[in-house]
Amino acid sequence: MSVPVRRRTAAVVGGVAAALLLAACGSSSSSSGTSGSPAASNTDPACADYAAYGSHPGTTVSLFTSILPPEQQKYETAWKQFESCTGITVKYEGSNSFESQLPTRVAGGNAPDIALIPQPGLLAQMVKTGAVKAPPQAVSDNVDKYWNPQWKTYGTVNGTFYAAPNSANMKSFVWYSPSLFKAKGYTVPTTWDQLWTLSDKMAADGIKPWCGGVGSGTATGWLATDWLEETVLRQSGGDVYDKWISHDIKFDSPEITKAMDTLAGWMKNDKYVNAGIGNVASIATTTFQNGGKPILDSKCGMYQQASFYAAQWPSFKASVKIAADGDVFAFYLPSIDPSKKAVEGGGEFVAAFADRPEVQSFQTFLSSPLYADIKVKEGGWVSANNGVPLTDYTDDISKLSAQYLTDPNALFRFDASDLMPAAVGSGAEWTQLTAWFAENKPTKDVLDAIDAAWPSS
């Protein structure tokens, strides 16, 4: 489940409409109303980087997203100069019911100009309606130039590219306590074998090596899908992972059964979990937010969780330091094959439901290193856009995330459950994996039940 990159430069202009190419940056700050502001003078040095996006005074682009305050304000700040220089006003609307509201709005003829879509499956659903517009060539060119090639496939439906990536999050992290590691003489593992040698060492020292918690209200079980996905990708590679997503390889296949057995030896191992909380079954009733808390008390050693878990630590300790020499930090979950750096991630995609010049201008800006660089400098936001220098990240976790997410040679894959049909990826897989922990439901029964939930068409 997706719950989160060189010089600050203008986007690749490519095949944007002639108006975008020929118009100069137009003065005055954008208003917060629904009408666009006059574009700033093209002699304004602050508009030099925005010249490629044209002059569109008096126009408005609506954006619909699941991202709410306080993050909303950071987004609005990131395109404030774009609004001033182009004369476009971006009208922001966030909703915590985004996933259900977007299809309803599209079906009712009330689609936004732009939507930030967090699931490729939802993007495909919207494309089937015929309402999504293919982006200008400049957007495609930017994605080709600045992202690992796999990202483009997730914004592509039936061979046509529709949506550029926006934010990203790094799933392949293990959180730990640097102070505990230092006190015990533990070394951060860099190989799969070292990870389990360390786990056994912690267990021998009387420390449960792994914390766990998959509780999440109606979404309980989603973190367990991440653990399984990380294992499948490392053991069987990208081809098997992709065929699993499409159900060409079923859950009860030898490959997925093997991954479940490996995960059982990891997170269903009484010697390994779940100190400070309970036994293996407690993983099902512990919220994912609280799952890593015992690390701060050195009651457990590690917690496999995404980069966005960084936001949780201050709720446990106000003055927490998240750094390699701090209270908590994270390391990369090692690959089994050192030559294939397996990386799982998630993120949002920018889909357009209109192709007016001002919409294409904004869409192109959102795919640019210029926009991504502004956003990362605000902090707490990661992009897989490799046109942003790692030195521009303001915190160590975001920088570490970007290091892996921008690697063009990484074996990158998107969160599998977000790509599967909702009845499986956010339905049967969640409930069955929860039962696997809570009730010790047999692995074969769990996998058979998930396969049975797969839609027939």
C-alpha positions as CSV (number, residue, x, y, z in Angstrom):
1,M,0.0,0.0,0.0
2,S,1.2,3.4,-0.8
3,V,0.5,5.6,2.2
4,P,6.4,8.8,0.0
5,V,16.3,13.4,-6.8
6,R,21.3,18.3,-10.7
7,R,20.9,21.7,-11.4
8,R,17.6,23.5,-11.0
9,T,16.5,23.6,-14.6
10,A,13.4,24.0,-16.7
11,A,11.7,20.9,-18.0
12,V,12.5,19.3,-21.3
13,V,10.2,21.2,-23.7
14,G,9.8,18.5,-26.3
15,G,6.5,18.6,-28.2
16,V,4.5,20.9,-26.0
17,A,2.0,23.1,-28.0
18,A,3.6,26.0,-29.9
19,A,2.1,28.4,-27.4
20,L,4.2,26.9,-24.6
21,L,7.3,27.1,-26.8
22,L,6.9,30.6,-28.1
23,A,5.3,32.5,-25.2
24,A,7.5,34.2,-22.7
25,C,7.0,34.2,-19.0
26,G,4.6,36.8,-18.3
27,S,3.9,40.3,-13.4
28,S,2.4,39.9,-9.9
29,S,1.8,37.0,-7.5
30,S,-0.9,34.6,-8.2
31,S,-4.2,35.1,-6.3
32,S,-5.8,32.4,-4.2
33,G,-9.1,32.8,-6.1
34,T,-10.4,30.9,-9.0
35,S,-9.2,33.3,-11.8
36,G,-5.6,33.3,-13.0
37,S,-3.2,36.1,-12.3
38,P,-1.5,38.1,-15.0
39,A,1.9,36.6,-15.9
40,A,5.0,38.3,-14.7
41,S,7.1,40.3,-17.0
42,N,9.5,38.1,-19.0
43,T,12.3,40.4,-17.9
44,D,11.8,39.3,-14.3
45,P,14.9,37.1,-13.5
46,A,12.8,35.0,-11.2
47,C,10.9,33.8,-14.3
48,A,13.8,32.7,-16.4
49,D,13.4,29.0,-15.4
50,Y,9.7,29.2,-16.2
51,A,9.8,30.5,-19.8
52,A,9.1,27.1,-21.3
53,Y,5.7,27.0,-19.7
54,G,4.3,30.0,-21.5
55,S,2.1,32.8,-20.6
56,H,-1.6,32.0,-19.7
57,P,-3.0,35.0,-17.8
58,G,-6.4,34.6,-16.4
59,T,-6.5,30.8,-16.6
60,T,-7.2,28.2,-13.8
61,V,-6.2,24.6,-13.4
62,S,-8.0,22.5,-10.9
63,L,-6.1,19.8,-9.0
64,F,-7.8,17.0,-7.0
65,T,-5.8,14.8,-4.5
66,S,-5.9,12.8,-1.3
67,I,-3.2,15.0,0.2
68,L,-4.5,17.2,3.0
69,P,-3.1,20.0,5.2
70,P,-0.4,20.5,6.3
71,E,1.2,18.9,3.3
72,Q,-1.2,20.9,1.0
73,Q,0.5,24.2,1.9
74,K,3.8,22.8,0.8
75,Y,2.4,21.8,-2.6
76,E,0.9,25.3,-3.0
77,T,4.2,26.9,-2.1
78,A,6.1,24.7,-4.6
79,W,4.2,26.1,-7.6
80,K,3.7,29.6,-6.4
81,Q,6.4,31.0,-8.6
82,F,5.0,28.9,-11.5
83,E,1.6,30.6,-11.0
84,S,3.2,34.1,-10.9
85,C,5.3,33.6,-14.0
86,T,2.6,31.9,-16.2
87,G,-0.5,33.6,-14.9
88,I,-2.1,30.3,-14.1
89,T,-3.9,29.8,-10.8
90,V,-3.9,26.3,-9.5
91,K,-7.1,25.5,-7.5
92,Y,-6.2,22.8,-5.0
93,E,-8.8,20.4,-3.6
94,G,-7.9,17.6,-1.2
95,S,-10.2,14.8,0.1
96,N,-9.8,11.9,2.4
97,S,-12.3,10.1,0.2
98,F,-10.4,10.7,-3.0
99,E,-10.4,7.1,-4.2
100,S,-14.2,6.8,-4.1
101,Q,-14.9,10.4,-5.2
102,L,-12.7,10.5,-8.3
103,P,-14.6,7.8,-10.2
104,T,-17.9,9.4,-9.2
105,R,-16.8,12.8,-10.4
106,V,-15.5,11.5,-13.6
107,A,-18.7,9.5,-14.3
108,G,-20.7,12.6,-13.5
109,G,-18.8,14.8,-15.9
110,N,-17.2,16.8,-13.1
111,A,-13.6,15.6,-13.5
112,P,-10.7,17.8,-12.2
113,D,-8.2,19.1,-14.7
114,I,-5.4,17.2,-12.9
115,A,-5.6,14.4,-10.3
116,L,-2.7,13.0,-8.2
117,I,-3.5,9.2,-8.3
118,P,-1.7,7.0,-5.8
119,Q,-2.6,3.6,-7.4
120,P,-1.8,2.6,-10.9
121,G,-4.9,0.4,-10.8
122,L,-7.1,3.4,-10.2
123,L,-5.3,5.1,-13.1
124,A,-6.1,2.2,-15.4
125,Q,-9.8,2.3,-14.2
126,M,-9.9,6.0,-15.1
127,V,-8.3,5.4,-18.5
128,K,-11.0,2.9,-19.3
129,T,-13.6,5.7,-19.0
130,G,-12.0,7.5,-21.9
131,A,-11.7,10.7,-19.7
132,V,-7.9,10.7,-19.2
133,K,-5.9,12.7,-21.7
134,A,-2.5,11.6,-22.9
135,P,0.2,14.2,-21.8
136,P,2.2,16.4,-24.1
137,Q,5.5,14.9,-25.5
138,A,7.5,17.1,-23.0
139,V,6.1,15.0,-20.1
140,S,7.0,11.8,-21.7
141,D,10.5,13.1,-22.5
142,N,11.0,14.2,-18.9
143,V,10.0,10.8,-17.6
144,D,12.3,9.0,-20.0
145,K,15.2,11.3,-19.0
146,Y,14.8,11.5,-15.2
147,W,13.2,8.3,-13.9
148,N,14.1,4.6,-13.7
149,P,12.4,3.1,-16.8
150,Q,10.1,1.0,-14.6
151,W,8.3,4.1,-13.4
152,K,7.0,4.9,-16.9
153,T,5.3,1.5,-17.1
154,Y,3.2,2.2,-14.1
155,G,1.9,5.4,-15.8
156,T,1.1,3.5,-19.0
157,V,-2.2,1.7,-19.8
158,N,-2.6,-0.6,-22.8
159,G,0.6,0.7,-24.3
160,T,-0.2,4.4,-24.0
161,F,1.6,6.6,-21.5
162,Y,-0.7,8.7,-19.5
163,A,0.8,9.8,-16.2
164,A,4.1,11.0,-14.9
165,P,5.3,10.1,-11.3
166,N,4.9,12.7,-8.6
167,S,6.1,11.8,-5.1
168,A,7.7,8.5,-4.1
169,N,8.2,6.5,-1.0
170,M,10.9,3.9,-0.3
171,K,9.5,0.6,1.0
172,S,12.7,-1.4,1.3
173,F,13.9,0.0,4.6
174,V,14.7,-1.6,8.0
175,W,14.4,0.8,11.0
176,Y,16.8,0.3,13.9
177,S,18.5,2.0,16.9
178,P,22.0,3.2,16.2
179,S,22.7,3.5,19.9
180,L,21.8,-0.2,20.5
181,F,23.9,-1.3,17.6
182,K,26.9,0.7,18.9
183,A,26.4,-0.6,22.5
184,K,26.2,-4.2,21.3
185,G,28.9,-4.0,18.6
186,Y,26.3,-4.8,15.8
187,T,27.1,-3.8,12.3
188,V,24.5,-2.7,9.8
189,P,24.1,-5.7,7.4
190,T,24.7,-5.2,3.7
191,T,23.9,-8.7,2.6
192,W,20.9,-11.0,3.0
193,D,23.0,-13.6,4.9
194,Q,24.4,-10.9,7.3
195,L,20.8,-9.8,8.1
196,W,19.9,-13.2,9.5
197,T,23.3,-13.7,11.2
198,L,22.6,-10.4,13.0
199,S,19.0,-11.6,13.8
200,D,20.4,-14.8,15.4
201,K,23.0,-12.8,17.3
202,M,20.4,-10.5,18.7
203,A,18.2,-13.4,19.7
204,A,21.2,-15.0,21.5
205,D,21.8,-11.8,23.3
206,G,18.3,-11.8,24.6
207,I,16.9,-9.2,22.3
208,K,14.0,-10.0,20.0
209,P,15.4,-8.9,16.6
210,W,12.1,-7.9,14.9
211,C,9.2,-5.7,15.8
212,G,5.8,-6.1,14.1
213,G,2.4,-4.6,13.7
214,V,-0.1,-4.8,10.8
215,G,-3.1,-3.2,12.4
216,S,-4.6,-0.3,10.4
217,G,-8.4,-0.2,11.0
218,T,-10.2,-1.3,7.9
219,A,-6.8,-1.6,6.1
220,T,-5.4,-4.0,8.7
221,G,-2.9,-6.3,7.0
222,W,-1.4,-4.0,4.4
223,L,2.0,-4.0,6.0
224,A,2.1,-7.8,5.8
225,T,1.7,-7.5,2.0
226,D,4.8,-5.3,1.9
227,W,6.8,-8.0,3.8
228,L,5.7,-10.6,1.3
229,E,6.4,-8.4,-1.7
230,E,9.9,-7.6,-0.5
231,T,10.6,-11.3,-0.1
232,V,9.1,-12.3,-3.5
233,L,11.1,-9.6,-5.3
234,R,14.4,-10.7,-3.7
235,Q,13.9,-14.4,-4.1
236,S,12.3,-14.7,-7.5
237,G,13.1,-11.4,-9.3
238,G,11.1,-9.0,-11.4
239,D,9.6,-11.3,-14.0
240,V,8.0,-13.5,-11.4
241,Y,6.9,-10.4,-9.4
242,D,5.2,-9.0,-12.6
243,K,3.5,-12.3,-13.4
244,W,2.3,-12.6,-9.8
245,I,0.6,-9.1,-10.1
246,S,-1.2,-10.2,-13.2
247,H,-2.1,-13.6,-11.7
248,D,-0.2,-15.5,-14.4
249,I,1.6,-16.8,-11.4
250,K,-0.9,-17.6,-8.6
251,F,-0.5,-17.2,-4.9
252,D,-0.4,-20.9,-4.4
253,S,2.5,-21.3,-6.8
254,P,5.9,-22.7,-5.7
255,E,7.4,-19.2,-5.9
256,I,4.9,-17.4,-3.6
257,T,4.7,-20.4,-1.3
258,K,8.5,-20.3,-0.9
259,A,8.3,-16.6,-0.1
260,M,5.7,-17.2,2.5
261,D,7.9,-19.9,4.1
262,T,10.7,-17.5,4.2
263,L,8.5,-14.8,5.8
264,A,7.3,-17.4,8.3
265,G,10.8,-18.0,9.4
266,W,11.2,-14.2,9.8
267,M,8.1,-12.7,11.2
268,K,6.3,-15.8,12.6
269,N,9.5,-16.9,14.4
270,D,8.9,-17.0,18.2
271,K,12.6,-16.4,18.7
272,Y,12.5,-13.2,16.5
273,V,9.3,-11.4,17.5
274,N,7.6,-9.4,19.1
275,A,9.3,-8.1,22.3
276,G,7.7,-5.3,24.2
277,I,4.4,-6.1,22.7
278,G,3.6,-9.9,22.8
279,N,3.9,-13.1,20.8
280,V,3.5,-13.7,17.0
281,A,-0.3,-13.3,17.2
282,S,0.2,-9.8,18.6
283,I,1.5,-8.6,15.2
284,A,-2.1,-8.7,14.0
285,T,-3.5,-6.6,16.8
286,T,-0.6,-4.1,17.0
287,T,-1.1,-1.0,14.8
288,F,1.6,-0.5,12.2
289,Q,2.1,3.0,13.8
290,N,3.1,1.4,17.2
291,G,4.9,-1.6,15.7
292,G,8.3,0.1,15.8
293,K,8.0,1.8,19.2
294,P,9.9,-0.9,21.2
295,I,13.1,0.0,19.2
296,L,13.4,3.2,21.2
297,D,13.6,1.1,24.4
298,S,15.9,-1.5,22.8
299,K,13.2,-4.2,23.4
300,C,13.4,-5.2,19.8
301,G,16.1,-4.6,17.2
302,M,14.5,-3.9,13.8
303,Y,11.3,-3.0,12.0
304,Q,10.8,-3.5,8.3
305,Q,8.8,-0.4,7.3
306,A,8.7,2.3,4.6
307,S,10.4,5.7,4.5
308,F,7.2,7.4,5.5
309,Y,7.5,5.8,9.0
310,A,9.9,8.6,9.8
311,A,6.9,10.8,10.6
312,Q,5.8,8.4,13.4
313,W,8.9,8.6,15.6
314,P,8.3,12.1,17.0
315,S,4.9,10.8,18.4
316,F,6.9,8.5,20.6
317,K,9.7,10.9,21.6
318,A,9.4,14.6,20.8
319,S,13.1,15.2,20.6
320,V,13.9,12.1,18.6
321,K,16.9,12.3,16.3
322,I,16.5,10.4,13.0
323,A,20.1,9.9,11.8
324,A,22.9,7.4,11.6
325,D,24.1,8.7,15.0
326,G,20.7,9.3,16.4
327,D,17.9,7.5,18.2
328,V,16.6,5.8,15.2
329,F,17.6,5.4,11.5
330,A,17.1,3.0,8.6
331,F,19.1,0.8,6.4
332,Y,18.4,-0.8,3.0
333,L,16.8,-4.3,3.3
334,P,19.6,-6.2,1.5
335,S,19.0,-8.1,-1.7
336,I,19.6,-11.9,-1.9
337,D,21.5,-11.4,-5.2
338,P,24.0,-8.6,-4.7
339,S,24.1,-7.9,-8.4
340,K,20.4,-7.0,-8.4
341,K,19.5,-4.2,-6.0
342,A,15.8,-4.9,-5.3
343,V,13.9,-1.8,-4.4
344,E,10.1,-1.6,-3.7
345,G,8.4,1.7,-3.7
346,G,5.1,3.6,-4.0
347,G,4.0,7.0,-5.0
348,E,1.4,9.1,-6.9
349,F,1.0,9.8,-10.6
350,V,-0.2,13.0,-12.4
351,A,-3.2,12.3,-14.6
352,A,-4.9,15.0,-16.7
353,F,-8.6,15.0,-17.6
354,A,-8.2,18.1,-19.8
355,D,-5.7,19.1,-22.5
356,R,-6.1,22.9,-22.5
357,P,-2.7,24.7,-23.0
358,E,-2.6,25.8,-19.4
359,V,-3.3,22.3,-18.1
360,Q,-0.5,20.9,-20.3
361,S,1.8,23.7,-19.1
362,F,1.2,22.7,-15.4
363,Q,1.4,19.0,-16.2
364,T,4.8,19.5,-17.8
365,F,6.0,21.6,-14.8
366,L,5.0,18.8,-12.4
367,S,7.2,16.3,-14.4
368,S,10.3,18.6,-14.2
369,P,13.4,18.6,-12.0
370,L,12.6,22.2,-11.3
371,Y,9.4,21.4,-9.5
372,A,10.8,18.3,-7.7
373,D,13.8,20.3,-6.5
374,I,11.6,22.9,-4.9
375,K,9.5,20.2,-3.2
376,V,12.4,18.3,-1.8
377,K,13.9,21.5,-0.3
378,E,10.8,21.9,1.7
379,G,11.6,18.7,3.5
380,G,9.7,15.5,4.1
381,W,9.1,14.7,0.4
382,V,10.9,12.4,-1.9
383,S,11.0,12.1,-5.7
384,A,12.4,9.4,-7.9
385,N,13.3,12.2,-10.3
386,N,17.1,11.8,-10.7
387,G,17.4,15.4,-11.9
388,V,17.4,16.6,-8.3
389,P,20.8,16.6,-6.5
390,L,20.8,14.4,-3.4
391,T,22.5,17.3,-1.6
392,D,19.2,19.2,-1.9
393,Y,17.4,16.9,0.5
394,T,17.0,18.4,3.9
395,D,16.8,15.2,6.0
396,D,18.8,12.0,6.0
397,I,16.0,9.6,5.5
398,S,14.7,11.4,2.4
399,K,18.2,11.5,1.0
400,L,18.7,7.8,1.6
401,S,15.4,7.1,0.0
402,A,16.2,9.1,-3.1
403,Q,19.6,7.4,-3.4
404,Y,17.8,4.1,-4.0
405,L,14.7,5.3,-5.8
406,T,16.7,7.2,-8.4
407,D,19.2,4.4,-9.2
408,P,18.6,3.6,-12.9
409,N,20.1,0.2,-12.4
410,A,17.9,-0.9,-9.4
411,L,15.5,-3.8,-9.8
412,F,12.6,-1.4,-9.0
413,R,9.0,-2.5,-8.6
414,F,5.9,-0.7,-7.4
415,D,3.9,-2.0,-4.5
416,A,2.3,-5.2,-5.8
417,S,-0.9,-5.0,-3.8
418,D,-1.6,-1.5,-5.3
419,L,-1.4,-3.0,-8.7
420,M,-3.6,-6.0,-8.1
421,P,-7.4,-5.9,-8.3
422,A,-8.9,-4.2,-5.2
423,A,-10.7,-7.4,-4.2
424,V,-7.3,-9.0,-3.8
425,G,-4.7,-6.3,-3.1
426,S,-6.8,-4.3,-0.6
427,G,-9.2,-7.1,0.2
428,A,-8.4,-10.8,0.5
429,E,-4.7,-10.4,0.8
430,W,-5.1,-8.1,3.8
431,T,-7.6,-10.3,5.6
432,Q,-5.9,-13.6,4.9
433,L,-2.4,-12.4,5.9
434,T,-3.9,-11.0,9.1
435,A,-5.4,-14.4,9.8
436,W,-2.1,-16.0,9.1
437,F,-0.6,-14.1,12.0
438,A,-3.7,-13.9,14.3
439,E,-5.0,-17.4,14.0
440,N,-1.9,-19.2,12.6
441,K,-4.1,-20.1,9.6
442,P,-2.2,-22.6,7.4
443,T,-0.2,-21.0,4.6
444,K,-1.8,-23.1,1.9
445,D,-5.3,-22.1,3.1
446,V,-4.3,-18.5,3.1
447,L,-2.9,-18.6,-0.4
448,D,-5.9,-20.6,-1.8
449,A,-8.3,-18.1,-0.3
450,I,-6.5,-15.2,-1.9
451,D,-6.5,-16.9,-5.3
452,A,-10.2,-17.6,-4.9
453,A,-10.9,-13.9,-4.5
454,W,-9.3,-13.0,-7.8
455,P,-11.9,-11.5,-10.2
456,S,-13.0,-13.8,-13.0
457,S,-12.8,-11.0,-15.5
